[in-house]
Every structure is written in C-alpha cells, then in structure tokens.
C-alpha cells in the first residue's frame, strides 16, 4: 500500500520534471513569499485569544510606493476550510492588494485550527485533539475576531477598523456583533461576501444532510476531530500533484468546490494548481456540525448539545438564537445567483432579521458562485470596487 503511494508520488514528480505537469509559478511559495514577490511589505503577528488559542495574522501595512502618514485599517476574514492565503491568490487583482493600493492598512485573519493557527498555550492539536478541536465558528466569533480587532486597534492606534468576511467569515462576524454588541463600536463598516448562515437552497440542504451524518458527534468520537484528518496528509500531497495535470484541473475544481462547473465560472484554470496548494485548510468537524444544526432547525443559534448539557451551558433546554437585531454596524452584503450555499433566499432570511443600515447586492454576473468571490477574474470590478466605494464613505 505504502509502496504504491510512493510510486505514484514519484511518477508525478517525474512528469513534473519533464514538463508534463504544468505548475503555477507561485505554487511552492508561502503566503509571505507570494506577497513579497508582488513587492508588498508583509508582517506576521501572533495574537492570543482569551481562551488561549494562539493565532497568526498577516499584515500588509502599505503599498509598493511607501507608507503615508495615516491609513485606514481593514481586517479580512476567511471562510470555512480557508485561510489568509485565499485573499492574495488571485494575484494583482486580489482584494488584499486592491485595498492596500487604495490606501488601507490590510490585516489577514487566520482562525483557530487553520494552517497558520494550530497552536494553544496548553493544548496540542494531536495529543489533546478532543479538547483542542472542541470549537465551532461560534468560538471564532466570540474569541478569535475580538482578539484580532483589539490587538489591531491597539497596535495601529486606530479607533475603528473595516471588516470584510467571506462565507464563514460573515457567520463569525454576525456572531460577534450580535453576542458582543460593544464590538459594533469598533467596526466602521463591514462587507459580507456570501455570508453562510441559512441553507434553504435544495442543493445545499441535500449536501448538508449527508454531511450531518458524516460529521455527527457519534462519528467524531470514534474517528476524528480535525478535518481533513492528519492521517490523510499523504493523500493531500498526491491530490495537489495530480491537480496540476491540465486534463484533471476541471475534475479537481468540481470535486473540491461542491460540483460547481468550472467552465461556467470566471476562474482562470491556470490558477487551480495554486489554489489546491493553499486550500482547503484544516478545520474542526464541530464547525461543520454546527452548520448542519442550523440547516436542520432553520434557526441561527448557538451550538445544540442536547437538553441536559444545554441547561448546564445556557440555562435553557434549547440553545439561544443569535439576535441579529442587536447589530448596528453598517453592512454591504453580496450574493451570487449561482451560489447554492449562500443563496438569494438565504441572504434574504438574514436581512429580514437585521435592523442596521445595510445594502444587499446581487453580483451582476450570471452563475456567480461561492468561490468566485475570491478567485473570479472579474471579482475586482464586480465586488471589490463596490466594497471600496462603501468603505470610502466612512474613511477618516
């Protein structure tokens, strides 16, 4: 078995060496190396949460032309199975670079458990897996985002910052602002790209019903808490190599991104080998299970531990809902008509509960789906420039 795997890896390496496998020019570079290659300065910051997770946040403090006297600050929050890397993989048209070039001090968030934030002051992700991975996107919103925001404001001296969240990055933001209302005072405005909260599309419901079984607490207890499990790392290496084959790029995209058809979306196929080197990032299976609970109940609420533990944890037999009416931060919310995870009906259900100042925008491109928000060729003109316009209304 091992011999066969090694032979497959060796065969791919040989094919790469003779030029059969076409790699992306930045494929073997780290996120900091990619940013530096594009001639931007980059810093790495270590931030510890109130519950002792150690997070790494990257900063692009200014553009290629040097640092002006003052810059407005923005924090970019990634989605499920993503990381800070996803904000710069599009190259010159990436959101991070677009904001930096427009005068912003850009910070790239990495939630607990991701490839850059697998540390804890007391727990080891492998030796103490049960405890280390016992978190959902609820904890990301209650601990990780506040720790980042407070650190950034303290470090920069800014009174407030802007926020952009994709998918789970929007979920965590809504958790934070509804559960910790004072955090609204620290965010000037937020742009949520395909926020993942409710799942009312038939395709998303069908997918999550399967996921609900695979990632149920019973299965997690006898198998794994981290996903992808560390034991599958060799398979990841093989898939990364195979996804460099021109003939397999479409198959890799369809497999990784929920069956979306690459030919119908504005993503350059040459970008796929780079994407699969940086995504998906690791996560806790509890994050996925929490989403399946939302799908099953139809309510955006805290994690459901069952009646007995709910009483002990919350003081109620059922978990409390996240009260979105407590949010006061101005928001710009995007959705794509080809996105079955954050579908138009899902976004409408969110906005029905919001009482803050908000604008909802359908991306003007037919079939625009969940990952297009990050890597579409025209994401800059369709989304990023609109986000920048909103932010500039609030700049100092």
C-alpha positions in Angstrom: 0.0 0.0 0.0 2.7 2.5 1.1 4.9 1.3 -1.8 2.1 2.0 -4.3 1.6 5.5 -2.9 5.3 6.3 -3.0 5.4 5.1 -6.6 2.5 7.3 -7.6 4.2 10.4 -6.0 7.4 9.6 -7.7 5.7 9.2 -11.1 4.1 12.6 -10.6 7.4 14.2 -9.7 9.0 12.7 -12.8 6.2 14.0 -15.0 6.6 17.4 -13.4 10.3 17.3 -14.1 9.8 16.7 -17.8 7.1 19.4 -18.1 4.0 17.2 -18.5 2.6 18.7 -15.2 2.1 22.4 -15.5 2.6 24.1 -12.2 1.6 27.6 -11.2 4.7 29.9 -11.0 3.9 30.7 -7.3 2.8 27.1 -6.3 5.7 26.4 -3.9 5.7 29.8 -2.3 4.3 30.6 1.2 1.8 33.4 1.7 4.6 35.8 2.9 6.7 34.9 -0.1 3.9 35.5 -2.5 3.2 38.9 -1.0 6.9 39.9 -1.1 7.1 38.6 -4.7 4.5 41.2 -5.6 6.6 43.9 -4.0 4.4 44.5 -0.9 5.7 44.6 2.6 4.4 41.9 5.0 4.4 41.3 8.7 3.5 38.3 10.9 1.7 39.0 14.2 1.0 36.5 16.9 -2.3 37.0 18.8 -3.5 35.0 21.8 -7.2 34.7 22.5 -8.9 34.9 25.9 -9.3 31.1 25.8 -5.6 30.6 25.0 -5.5 29.8 21.2 -2.5 31.3 19.5 -3.3 32.8 16.1 -1.2 34.2 13.3 -2.3 37.3 11.5 -0.5 38.7 8.5 -0.3 42.4 7.8 0.3 44.3 4.6 0.8 47.8 6.1 1.1 49.8 2.9 1.5 49.7 -0.8 4.5 49.5 -3.1 5.1 53.2 -3.0 5.8 53.6 0.7 3.9 54.4 3.8 1.8 57.6 4.1 1.3 59.3 7.4 -2.0 57.6 8.2 -4.1 54.7 6.7 -7.5 53.3 7.5 -7.4 49.7 8.8 -9.2 46.7 7.4 -9.4 43.1 8.5 -10.2 40.3 6.1 -11.9 37.2 7.5 -11.8 33.9 5.5 -14.4 31.2 5.1 -14.7 27.6 6.1 -11.7 25.5 5.1 -9.9 28.6 4.0 -7.2 30.9 5.4 -5.5 34.2 4.9 -3.8 32.8 1.8 -7.1 33.0 -0.2 -7.1 36.8 -0.2 -3.9 37.0 -2.3 -4.0 34.0 -4.7 -5.8 36.0 -7.4 -2.6 38.0 -8.0 -2.6 41.7 -8.7 -6.4 41.9 -8.7 -6.7 40.2 -5.2 -8.8 42.1 -2.7 -5.9 42.5 -0.3 -3.7 44.3 -2.9 -6.7 46.3 -4.1 -7.3 47.7 -0.6 -3.7 48.3 0.1 -3.2 50.2 -3.2 -6.3 52.2 -2.3 -4.8 53.5 1.0 -5.7 50.8 3.5 -3.6 49.0 6.1 -4.7 45.4 5.5 -4.7 42.6 8.0 -5.3 38.9 7.0 -7.1 36.9 9.7 -6.5 33.2 10.4 -9.0 31.5 12.7 -8.1 28.8 15.2 -7.3 25.4 13.6 -6.3 26.8 10.2 -2.9 26.0 8.7 -1.4 29.2 10.3 -3.2 29.0 13.7 -2.7 25.4 15.0 -1.4 26.4 18.4 -2.7 26.7 22.0 -0.9 27.7 25.2 -1.7 24.4 26.9 -3.3 22.0 24.3 -1.6 20.2 21.4 -3.8 19.6 18.3 -2.8 16.0 18.1 -2.0 14.8 21.7 -5.1 16.8 23.0 -7.2 16.5 20.0 -10.5 16.1 21.8 -10.1 19.4 23.7 -8.1 21.4 21.1 -10.7 20.8 18.3 -13.7 21.4 20.5 -14.8 24.6 18.9 -17.1 25.9 16.2 -17.4 29.1 14.2 -19.2 30.4 17.4 -15.9 30.5 19.3 -14.2 32.1 16.2 -16.8 34.9 16.5 -16.7 35.2 20.3 -12.9 34.9 20.8 -10.8 35.0 17.6 -12.3 38.0 15.9 -12.4 40.2 19.1 -8.8 39.3 19.9 -7.7 40.3 16.4 -9.7 43.5 16.4 -8.5 44.6 19.8 -4.9 43.8 19.0 -5.0 45.6 15.7 -6.6 48.7 17.1 -4.1 48.8 19.9 -1.2 48.2 17.6 -2.2 50.8 15.0 -3.8 53.4 17.3 -6.9 53.4 15.1 -10.2 53.9 16.8 -12.1 51.7 14.4 -11.5 49.4 11.5 -13.3 48.0 8.5 -14.1 44.3 8.0 -14.6 42.0 5.0 -15.8 38.5 5.6 -16.3 35.7 3.1 -18.7 32.8 3.9 -17.9 31.7 7.5 -16.1 35.0 7.8 -19.5 36.5 7.6 -21.0 34.0 10.0 -18.4 34.7 12.7 -18.8 38.4 12.2 -22.6 38.2 12.8 -22.0 36.0 15.9 -19.6 38.6 17.3 -21.7 41.7 16.7 -24.9 40.1 18.0 -23.4 38.5 21.1 -20.9 41.2 21.9 -22.7 44.4 21.0 -19.9 46.7 22.1 -17.8 45.3 19.2 -20.1 47.2 16.9 -18.4 50.4 18.2 -15.0 49.1 16.8 -16.1 48.4 13.3 -16.7 51.3 10.9 -18.5 49.2 8.3 -18.5 45.6 7.1 -18.7 43.9 3.7 -20.0 40.3 3.8 -19.4 38.2 0.8 -21.8 35.3 0.5 -22.4 35.0 4.3 -23.1 31.4 5.3 -25.9 31.4 7.8 -29.1 29.8 6.5 -29.3 27.0 4.0 -32.6 27.0 2.2 -31.5 26.0 -1.4 -32.4 22.4 -2.3 -28.8 21.6 -3.3 -27.3 22.9 -0.1 -29.9 21.0 2.0 -29.1 17.8 0.2 -25.4 18.2 0.7 -25.7 19.1 4.3 -27.9 16.1 5.1 -25.1 13.9 4.0 -22.6 16.0 5.9 -24.7 15.8 9.0 -24.3 12.1 9.2 -20.6 12.1 8.3 -19.8 14.8 11.0 -22.2 13.9 13.7 -20.9 13.8 17.3 -21.1 10.0 17.3 -18.9 9.7 14.3 -16.5 12.3 15.6 -16.0 10.4 18.8 -14.8 7.2 17.0 -12.9 8.8 14.2 -11.5 12.3 14.1 -12.0 15.9 15.3 -9.9 17.6 12.7 -10.7 17.8 9.0 -9.0 16.8 6.8 -7.6 14.3 9.4 -3.8 14.5 9.7 -3.7 10.8 8.6 -4.8 11.9 5.1 -1.9 14.3 4.6 -0.2 12.0 2.1 -3.4 11.9 0.1 -3.5 15.6 0.0 0.1 15.7 -1.3 -0.9 13.3 -4.1 -4.1 15.3 -5.0 -2.1 18.5 -5.1 0.3 17.0 -7.6 -2.5 15.4 -9.7 -4.5 18.6 -9.8 -1.5 20.1 -11.7 -2.4 18.0 -14.8 -4.3 20.1 -17.4 -6.7 17.3 -18.0 -7.6 16.9 -14.3 -8.0 20.6 -13.4 -11.7 20.7 -14.1 -12.3 17.4 -12.1 -10.3 18.8 -9.2 -12.4 22.0 -9.2 -15.6 20.1 -9.3 -14.6 17.8 -6.5 -13.3 20.4 -4.1 -15.9 23.1 -4.8 -19.2 21.2 -4.4 -19.6 20.2 -8.0 -19.6 23.7 -9.5 -18.8 23.6 -13.2 -15.5 25.4 -13.9 -16.4 26.1 -17.5 -19.4 28.2 -16.4 -17.4 30.4 -14.0 -14.9 33.2 -14.5 -11.9 31.4 -12.8 -8.7 31.0 -14.7 -7.9 27.3 -14.9 -4.2 28.2 -14.6 -5.0 29.3 -11.0 -6.3 25.9 -9.9 -2.9 24.3 -9.1 -2.0 27.3 -6.9 -5.4 27.1 -5.1 -5.1 23.5 -4.3 -1.7 24.1 -2.7 -3.3 26.6 -0.2 -6.9 25.2 0.2 -8.6 23.6 1.8 -7.2 24.5 5.2 -7.8 22.4 8.3 -10.9 22.9 10.5 -12.8 21.4 13.3 -15.6 18.9 12.4 -17.7 20.7 15.0 -17.7 23.8 12.7 -19.4 21.7 10.0 -21.8 20.0 12.5 -22.9 23.4 13.8 -23.8 24.4 10.2 -25.9 21.2 9.8 -27.7 22.1 13.0 -28.7 25.5 11.5 -29.9 23.7 8.4 -32.0 21.2 10.3 -33.6 23.7 12.7 -33.8 26.7 10.4 -32.6 28.9 13.2 -29.3 30.8 13.5 -28.5 29.7 17.1 -25.7 28.6 19.4 -24.4 25.0 19.3 -27.0 22.4 20.4 -25.5 20.0 22.9 -28.8 18.3 23.8 -31.3 19.2 26.6 -29.2 18.2 29.6 -26.0 20.0 28.6 -27.9 22.9 27.1 -29.4 23.5 30.6 -25.9 23.4 32.1 -24.3 25.6 29.4 -27.0 28.1 28.6 -29.6 27.7 31.4 -32.2 26.7 28.8 -33.2 23.4 27.3 -32.6 24.8 23.8 -29.7 26.9 22.6 -30.3 30.7 22.4 -30.6 32.2 18.9 -28.2 34.9 17.7 -30.2 38.1 17.8 -29.2 39.9 14.7 -31.3 42.9 15.6 -28.6 43.9 18.1 -26.2 44.6 15.2 -25.6 48.3 14.5 -22.6 48.1 12.1 -23.4 49.3 8.6 -23.1 46.4 6.1 -22.9 45.7 2.4 -24.0 42.1 1.7 -23.2 40.4 -1.6 -24.7 37.2 -3.0 -24.4 35.3 -6.3 -27.3 33.8 -8.2 -25.3 30.7 -8.8 -24.3 30.2 -5.1 -26.3 27.4 -3.5 -24.6 27.8 -0.1 -25.4 31.4 0.4 -28.3 31.6 -2.0 -30.5 34.7 -2.6 -33.2 33.2 -0.3 -30.6 32.6 2.4 -29.4 36.1 2.3 -32.9 37.5 2.3 -33.6 35.5 5.5 -30.6 37.2 7.1 -31.6 40.7 6.1 -35.1 40.1 7.4 -33.6 39.9 10.9 -31.2 42.8 10.6 -32.3 46.3 11.7 -29.0 48.0 11.0 -28.2 50.1 7.9 -27.5 47.6 5.2 -27.4 47.2 1.4 -27.9 43.9 -0.4 -26.2 43.5 -3.8 -26.6 40.7 -6.3 -23.3 40.2 -8.2 -24.2 41.2 -11.8 -22.8 38.0 -13.3 -25.0 35.0 -14.1 -24.0 31.8 -12.3 -21.6 33.6 -9.9 -20.9 31.0 -7.1 -19.4 30.7 -3.7 -15.7 30.6 -4.6 -16.0 33.1 -7.4 -16.0 35.8 -4.6 -12.3 35.0 -4.1 -10.9 34.0 -7.4 -13.0 35.1 -10.3 -11.1 37.1 -12.9 -13.7 39.9 -12.6 -14.2 39.8 -8.8 -12.4 43.2 -8.6 -14.8 45.0 -10.8 -17.9 43.2 -9.6 -17.3 43.2 -5.9 -14.1 44.7 -4.6 -14.6 48.1 -6.1 -18.1 48.3 -4.7 -16.8 47.4 -1.3 -14.1 50.1 -1.6 -16.8 52.7 -2.6 -18.7 51.8 0.6 -15.7 52.0 2.8 -14.6 55.3 1.4 -17.8 56.9 2.7 -16.7 56.2 6.2 -12.9 56.9 5.9 -11.4 59.4 8.3 
